Amino acid sequence: MVSIWSDQGLYSLQWEAPVGTKHNDMRSRMLDDFISEYFQTGSADFSSVELDSRGWTPFHHEVYLRCREIVPGTTVTYKELARRAGNPDASRAVGAAMSRNRILLVIPCHRVVSAGGGLRGFSAPGGLQTKQFLLDLETA
């Protein structure tokens, strides 16, 4: 994974590095340690990672904030996340926010599921298989 940083914080976390991208500052090394811990244990505390919220609507900002509060090994529905973000009727908007999440793992959109508990949509490489892998990793 590669992290893209701005002065405001983490802007993007991608599965593969764009050609020619190289980051080796203290923030990237700290994030690398968190990611290693996550893949070794199924849990890591990403709460100290500052995020660059450029381009987010106020609602997306609230959704992402509340999504970061979902405990590893648990899931919430789109509707529940909408409620936590202050608009219980906005489950579709939550789905749209999750599909635009550019900071995977730190904003754990894989922990958001449909009303019946089923997996729906995951834009990271591997799609639903990756989402299931991450959920399994957290509950192992």
DOKOLLUM-101601 format. One record per residue (C-alpha): residue in three letters; residue number from 1; z negated, x negated, y negated. Coordinates in Angstrom, 3 decimals. Layout:
DOKOLLUM-101601
   r   k       up     east    north
 ALA NUM        Z        X        Y
...
//
This chain:
DOKOLLUM-101601
   r   k       up     east    north
 MET   1    0.000    0.000    0.000
 VAL   2    0.580   -1.120   -3.561
 SER   3   -1.232   -0.041   -6.678
 ILE   4    0.349    0.339  -10.106
 TRP   5   -2.074   -0.051  -13.009
 SER   6   -1.988    0.640  -16.746
 ASP   7   -4.536   -0.071  -19.451
 GLN   8   -6.072    3.365  -18.763
 GLY   9   -6.527    2.818  -15.003
 LEU  10   -4.791    3.421  -11.691
 TYR  11   -1.440    5.107  -12.309
 SER  12   -0.006    5.204   -8.805
 LEU  13   -0.802    4.218   -5.247
 GLN  14    2.259    3.964   -3.060
 TRP  15    2.764    3.328    0.623
 GLU  16    5.384    0.654    0.022
 ALA  17    5.871   -1.746   -2.861
 PRO  18    8.961   -1.321   -5.012
 VAL  19   11.152   -4.416   -4.766
 GLY  20    9.875   -7.151   -7.047
 THR  21    6.453   -5.549   -7.641
 LYS  22    3.495   -7.898   -7.500
 HIS  23   -0.059   -7.160   -8.652
 ASN  24   -2.958   -9.486   -8.113
 ASP  25   -5.644   -8.682  -10.657
 MET  26   -9.307   -7.877  -10.106
 ARG  27   -8.746   -4.096  -10.072
 SER  28   -6.056   -4.406   -7.410
 ARG  29   -8.250   -6.624   -5.246
 MET  30  -11.158   -4.164   -5.578
 LEU  31   -8.883   -1.283   -4.599
 ASP  32   -7.532   -3.317   -1.668
 ASP  33  -11.118   -3.754   -0.451
 PHE  34  -11.733    0.008   -0.704
 ILE  35   -8.506    0.763    1.162
 SER  36   -9.382   -1.724    3.911
 GLU  37  -12.811   -0.143    4.244
 TYR  38  -11.225    3.305    4.399
 PHE  39   -8.829    2.389    7.203
 GLN  40  -11.588    0.582    9.133
 THR  41  -14.274    3.262    8.806
 GLY  42  -12.550    6.480    7.741
 SER  43  -14.525    6.505    4.501
 ALA  44  -14.675    4.592    1.236
 ASP  45  -16.130    5.328   -2.173
 PHE  46  -13.194    5.389   -4.584
 SER  47  -15.258    7.022   -7.355
 SER  48  -15.435    3.862   -9.474
 VAL  49  -11.648    3.573   -9.626
 GLU  50  -10.518    4.606  -13.110
 LEU  51   -7.364    6.685  -13.152
 ASP  52   -4.503    6.881  -15.615
 SER  53   -4.045   10.621  -16.132
 ARG  54   -0.906   10.265  -18.246
 GLY  55    1.388   13.241  -17.685
 TRP  56   -1.248   15.491  -16.130
 THR  57   -1.838   18.955  -17.505
 PRO  58   -5.477   19.868  -18.230
 PHE  59   -5.436   22.025  -15.075
 HIS  60   -4.038   19.185  -12.920
 HIS  61   -6.706   16.896  -14.328
 GLU  62   -9.420   19.343  -13.270
 VAL  63   -7.822   19.879   -9.835
 TYR  64   -7.642   16.125   -9.207
 LEU  65  -11.227   15.661  -10.397
 ARG  66  -12.467   18.365   -8.013
 CYS  67  -10.279   17.035   -5.193
 ARG  68  -11.957   13.629   -5.545
 GLU  69  -15.270   15.380   -4.797
 ILE  70  -14.165   16.538   -1.325
 VAL  71  -16.270   14.611    1.177
 PRO  72  -14.429   12.530    3.798
 GLY  73  -14.191   14.378    7.088
 THR  74  -14.147   17.787    5.421
 THR  75  -11.388   20.000    4.089
 VAL  76  -11.115   22.755    1.506
 THR  77   -8.434   25.371    1.066
 TYR  78   -6.005   25.481   -1.834
 LYS  79   -7.753   28.664   -2.966
 GLU  80  -11.198   27.043   -2.840
 LEU  81   -9.970   24.030   -4.790
 ALA  82   -8.456   26.383   -7.371
 ARG  83  -11.835   28.106   -7.671
 ARG  84  -13.612   24.772   -8.100
 ALA  85  -11.080   23.827  -10.785
 GLY  86  -11.879   27.007  -12.698
 ASN  87   -9.010   29.320  -11.755
 PRO  88   -9.467   31.080   -8.390
 ASP  89   -6.037   32.734   -8.656
 ALA  90   -4.170   29.431   -8.967
 SER  91   -3.862   28.340   -5.333
 ARG  92   -0.083   27.882   -5.698
 ALA  93   -0.630   25.747   -8.791
 VAL  94   -3.078   23.648   -6.783
 GLY  95   -0.379   23.200   -4.146
 ALA  96    2.013   22.062   -6.865
 ALA  97   -0.578   19.603   -8.179
 MET  98   -1.157   18.232   -4.691
 SER  99    2.596   17.745   -4.189
 ARG 100    2.695   15.687   -7.412
 ASN 101   -0.324   13.555   -6.566
 ARG 102    0.748    9.980   -7.183
 ILE 103   -2.615    8.430   -6.250
 LEU 104   -2.961    9.010   -2.519
 LEU 105   -6.341    8.412   -0.843
 VAL 106   -8.121    8.023   -4.206
 ILE 107   -7.218   11.647   -4.897
 PRO 108   -7.518   12.825   -1.279
 CYS 109   -4.932   15.608   -1.252
 HIS 110   -4.799   15.305    2.543
 ARG 111   -8.156   17.137    2.616
 VAL 112   -6.626   20.309    1.148
 VAL 113   -5.429   22.851    3.729
 SER 114   -4.070   26.375    3.919
 ALA 115   -6.291   29.460    4.023
 GLY 116   -6.186   29.490    7.817
 GLY 117   -7.084   25.805    8.011
 GLY 118   -3.558   24.730    8.884
 LEU 119   -1.784   21.747    7.448
 ARG 120    0.825   22.528    4.825
 GLY 121    2.986   20.053    2.984
 PHE 122    2.297   16.378    2.500
 SER 123    4.729   14.363    0.446
 ALA 124    3.670   10.918    1.665
 PRO 125    5.844    9.131    4.219
 GLY 126    5.277   10.662    7.637
 GLY 127    4.509   14.061    6.144
 LEU 128    2.136   16.228    8.158
 GLN 129    1.717   13.552   10.844
 THR 130    0.285   11.221    8.219
 LYS 131   -1.952   13.984    6.864
 GLN 132   -3.279   14.654   10.367
 PHE 133   -3.748   10.903   10.966
 LEU 134   -5.883   10.594    7.830
 LEU 135   -7.979   13.643    8.726
 ASP 136   -8.468   12.307   12.262
 LEU 137   -9.427    8.886   10.896
 GLU 138  -12.137   10.487    8.772
 THR 139  -13.652   12.454   11.636
 ALA 140  -13.513    9.732   14.318
//
